[in-house]
Amino acid sequence: MRIILLATLLACSATAGAIAQSSSDPAIAKKEAELERQRIDLEKRSLELQRKEIELEKARQDLRTAESAQSLRLNLSGDVLFDYDKAALKPAAEEALKKVAVVLSLFPESTVRVEGYTDAKGGKAVNLPLSRDRATAVKDWLVKNGGVTVPISAEGFGEENPVAANTTPDGKDDPVGRAKNRRVSIVVDKPPGL
């Protein structure tokens, strides 16, 4: 798209230069003005496209994405989204979820899974329902507020699949590790060929 805009811009500039050299006829002057207006419009479009590309890249970096050939995983810290031991979204979670919605809009033919995880405190009887409720809260926000229209499901895994140790090597509690395990992952399953 950017190459097409650039080629059109160069063609307009070259045409305007050739016309300017040919004569000072009013019809030619009018055509020069029109070509100059088109050149400026193309520059504006090019700048807008660059701005959108930068915003998208920033959103991807902010979400710490992990992409494979068939899926894209967006990991959000549970501490950003929820208060401790709660499943209601914090007001500050909206900014992160807006970025997720932008990324999901790029994959309209995909399916999405929202996966909730907890740390190892509290036991499975507490953690599994909490992780399900958190995944459902994120899914509901994306559908109601983020405009996500692709098929989306929510699932809780409790303390399964930790990404860090919940305890230090000497067996003491590791709050940093536990914080990493409290997360919500949004998994985009791409259709074949994407």
Kinemage of the C-alpha trace (Angstrom):
@kinemage 1
@onewidth
@group {chain A} dominant
@subgroup {mainchain}
@vectorlist {calphas} color= white
{ca met a 1} P 0.000 0.000 0.000
{ca arg a 2} L 2.797 2.408 0.938
{ca ile a 3} L 4.633 1.630 -2.335
{ca ile a 4} L 1.509 2.415 -4.368
{ca leu a 5} L 1.024 5.715 -2.539
{ca leu a 6} L 4.682 6.626 -3.031
{ca ala a 7} L 4.590 5.756 -6.754
{ca thr a 8} L 1.425 7.817 -7.225
{ca leu a 9} L 2.978 10.709 -5.324
{ca leu a 10} L 6.095 10.642 -7.506
{ca ala a 11} L 3.992 10.468 -10.680
{ca cys a 12} L 1.932 13.481 -9.578
{ca ser a 13} L 5.083 15.457 -8.760
{ca ala a 14} L 6.680 14.620 -12.117
{ca thr a 15} L 3.509 15.576 -13.985
{ca ala a 16} L 3.230 18.856 -12.103
{ca gly a 17} L 6.860 19.687 -12.920
{ca ala a 18} L 6.361 18.946 -16.627
{ca ile a 19} L 3.205 21.040 -16.765
{ca ala a 20} L 4.866 23.948 -14.997
{ca gln a 21} L 7.598 24.040 -17.605
{ca ser a 22} L 5.231 23.923 -20.580
{ca ser a 23} L 3.361 27.244 -20.329
{ca ser a 24} L 1.549 29.707 -18.103
{ca asp a 25} L -1.907 28.979 -19.573
{ca pro a 26} L -4.747 29.296 -16.957
{ca ala a 27} L -5.964 25.766 -17.710
{ca ile a 28} L -2.485 24.448 -17.020
{ca ala a 29} L -2.240 26.469 -13.819
{ca lys a 30} L -5.563 24.973 -12.706
{ca lys a 31} L -4.281 21.466 -13.454
{ca glu a 32} L -1.078 22.223 -11.502
{ca ala a 33} L -3.128 23.296 -8.503
{ca glu a 34} L -5.227 20.122 -8.699
{ca leu a 35} L -2.120 17.927 -8.923
{ca glu a 36} L -0.569 19.733 -5.968
{ca arg a 37} L -3.750 19.164 -3.952
{ca gln a 38} L -3.632 15.446 -4.842
{ca arg a 39} L 0.033 15.268 -3.826
{ca ile a 40} L -0.737 16.819 -0.437
{ca asp a 41} L -3.697 14.430 0.043
{ca leu a 42} L -1.444 11.436 -0.720
{ca glu a 43} L 1.158 12.670 1.760
{ca lys a 44} L -1.543 12.937 4.435
{ca arg a 45} L -2.734 9.391 3.711
{ca ser a 46} L 0.816 8.087 3.851
{ca leu a 47} L 1.411 9.754 7.219
{ca glu a 48} L -1.869 8.365 8.588
{ca leu a 49} L -0.911 4.856 7.441
{ca gln a 50} L 2.487 5.179 9.115
{ca arg a 51} L 0.819 6.376 12.335
{ca lys a 52} L -1.529 3.362 12.348
{ca glu a 53} L 1.374 0.976 11.754
{ca ile a 54} L 3.253 2.502 14.690
{ca glu a 55} L 0.179 2.223 16.948
{ca leu a 56} L -0.290 -1.425 16.003
{ca glu a 57} L 3.365 -2.246 16.638
{ca lys a 58} L 3.209 -0.511 20.016
{ca ala a 59} L 0.075 -2.461 20.924
{ca arg a 60} L 1.788 -5.728 20.046
{ca gln a 61} L 4.871 -4.850 22.094
{ca asp a 62} L 2.767 -3.743 25.045
{ca leu a 63} L 0.952 -7.069 25.060
{ca arg a 64} L 4.132 -9.181 24.960
{ca thr a 65} L 3.000 -11.332 22.094
{ca ala a 66} L 4.216 -14.805 21.246
{ca glu a 67} L 3.357 -15.769 17.669
{ca ser a 68} L 3.591 -19.111 15.908
{ca ala a 69} L 2.526 -20.188 12.436
{ca gln a 70} L -0.966 -21.180 13.594
{ca ser a 71} L -1.587 -18.995 16.645
{ca leu a 72} L -0.859 -15.731 18.380
{ca arg a 73} L -0.745 -15.523 22.184
{ca leu a 74} L -1.253 -12.251 24.062
{ca asn a 75} L -0.362 -12.454 27.760
{ca leu a 76} L -1.807 -9.942 30.211
{ca ser a 77} L -0.779 -9.711 33.851
{ca gly a 78} L -3.613 -10.673 36.156
{ca asp a 79} L -2.472 -7.941 38.558
{ca val a 80} L -3.117 -5.325 35.855
{ca leu a 81} L -6.603 -6.662 35.185
{ca phe a 82} L -7.870 -7.722 38.629
{ca asp a 83} L -7.520 -7.077 42.335
{ca tyr a 84} L -6.104 -9.961 44.370
{ca asp a 85} L -8.540 -12.877 44.633
{ca lys a 86} L -11.205 -11.026 42.587
{ca ala a 87} L -12.687 -11.557 39.111
{ca ala a 88} L -14.126 -8.073 38.525
{ca leu a 89} L -12.048 -6.087 36.037
{ca lys a 90} L -10.230 -3.052 37.415
{ca pro a 91} L -10.979 0.278 35.684
{ca ala a 92} L -7.324 0.390 34.558
{ca ala a 93} L -7.795 -2.915 32.687
{ca glu a 94} L -9.760 -1.137 29.960
{ca glu a 95} L -6.631 0.367 28.364
{ca ala a 96} L -4.942 -3.044 28.025
{ca leu a 97} L -8.125 -4.653 26.698
{ca lys a 98} L -8.570 -1.922 24.082
{ca lys a 99} L -5.127 -2.862 22.720
{ca val a 100} L -6.141 -6.527 22.640
{ca ala a 101} L -9.280 -5.606 20.671
{ca val a 102} L -7.139 -3.730 18.116
{ca val a 103} L -4.929 -6.771 17.602
{ca leu a 104} L -7.924 -9.135 17.364
{ca ser a 105} L -9.481 -6.933 14.682
{ca leu a 106} L -6.556 -7.868 12.425
{ca phe a 107} L -7.634 -11.528 12.425
{ca pro a 108} L -11.339 -11.499 11.438
{ca glu a 109} L -11.292 -15.126 10.223
{ca ser a 110} L -9.789 -16.525 13.439
{ca thr a 111} L -11.166 -18.024 16.617
{ca val a 112} L -10.113 -16.753 20.029
{ca arg a 113} L -9.647 -18.474 23.395
{ca val a 114} L -9.315 -16.516 26.625
{ca glu a 115} L -7.382 -18.579 29.183
{ca gly a 116} L -7.280 -17.678 32.880
{ca tyr a 117} L -4.473 -18.736 35.239
{ca thr a 118} L -3.746 -18.227 38.943
{ca asp a 119} L -0.789 -18.695 41.244
{ca ala a 120} L -0.551 -21.734 43.551
{ca lys a 121} L -1.988 -20.042 46.660
{ca gly a 122} L -5.522 -20.945 47.636
{ca gly a 123} L -5.755 -24.480 46.266
{ca lys a 124} L -7.589 -25.886 43.254
{ca ala a 125} L -11.055 -25.512 44.790
{ca val a 126} L -10.561 -21.730 44.806
{ca asn a 127} L -8.165 -21.219 41.895
{ca leu a 128} L -10.019 -23.100 39.161
{ca pro a 129} L -13.321 -21.175 39.520
{ca leu a 130} L -11.406 -17.895 39.971
{ca ser a 131} L -9.444 -18.466 36.757
{ca arg a 132} L -12.674 -19.315 34.879
{ca asp a 133} L -14.417 -16.198 36.189
{ca arg a 134} L -11.462 -14.011 35.198
{ca ala a 135} L -11.300 -15.488 31.679
{ca thr a 136} L -15.066 -14.965 31.316
{ca ala a 137} L -14.781 -11.338 32.500
{ca val a 138} L -12.147 -10.618 29.837
{ca lys a 139} L -14.158 -12.409 27.136
{ca asp a 140} L -17.328 -10.496 28.055
{ca trp a 141} L -15.495 -7.149 27.977
{ca leu a 142} L -13.979 -7.900 24.544
{ca val a 143} L -17.398 -8.797 23.108
{ca lys a 144} L -19.410 -5.989 24.746
{ca asn a 145} L -16.879 -3.140 24.721
{ca gly a 146} L -14.117 -4.145 22.312
{ca gly a 147} L -16.303 -4.955 19.315
{ca val a 148} L -14.834 -8.448 18.948
{ca thr a 149} L -17.086 -10.439 16.619
{ca val a 150} L -14.996 -13.567 16.009
{ca pro a 151} L -15.925 -16.777 17.836
{ca ile a 152} L -14.495 -16.421 21.362
{ca ser a 153} L -14.447 -18.830 24.305
{ca ala a 154} L -13.222 -18.623 27.893
{ca glu a 155} L -11.545 -21.324 29.961
{ca gly a 156} L -9.903 -21.406 33.383
{ca phe a 157} L -6.851 -23.499 34.203
{ca gly a 158} L -6.264 -22.465 37.811
{ca glu a 159} L -2.656 -22.985 38.840
{ca glu a 160} L -1.834 -25.295 35.899
{ca asn a 161} L 0.884 -24.354 33.407
{ca pro a 162} L 2.869 -21.907 35.568
{ca val a 163} L 5.303 -19.644 33.704
{ca ala a 164} L 7.431 -19.107 36.842
{ca ala a 165} L 8.090 -20.851 40.149
{ca asn a 166} L 5.656 -20.066 42.968
{ca thr a 167} L 8.420 -20.715 45.494
{ca thr a 168} L 12.149 -20.019 45.656
{ca pro a 169} L 14.657 -22.921 45.441
{ca asp a 170} L 14.783 -23.064 49.253
{ca gly a 171} L 10.971 -23.513 49.435
{ca lys a 172} L 10.027 -19.989 50.497
{ca asp a 173} L 7.188 -18.047 48.910
{ca asp a 174} L 8.171 -16.214 45.680
{ca pro a 175} L 5.799 -13.246 45.237
{ca val a 176} L 7.438 -12.254 41.938
{ca gly a 177} L 6.988 -15.736 40.480
{ca arg a 178} L 3.414 -15.961 41.727
{ca ala a 179} L 2.619 -12.580 40.135
{ca lys a 180} L 3.853 -13.876 36.764
{ca asn a 181} L 1.567 -16.899 37.060
{ca arg a 182} L -1.525 -14.750 37.684
{ca arg a 183} L -2.317 -13.984 34.075
{ca val a 184} L -4.856 -14.081 31.286
{ca ser a 185} L -3.759 -15.316 27.870
{ca ile a 186} L -5.673 -14.477 24.718
{ca val a 187} L -4.931 -17.117 22.086
{ca val a 188} L -5.796 -16.331 18.470
{ca asp a 189} L -6.069 -19.518 16.398
{ca lys a 190} L -5.434 -18.474 12.818
{ca pro a 191} L -7.200 -20.273 9.982
{ca pro a 192} L -4.965 -22.241 7.597
{ca gly a 193} L -3.258 -20.023 5.048
{ca leu a 194} L -2.840 -16.918 7.240
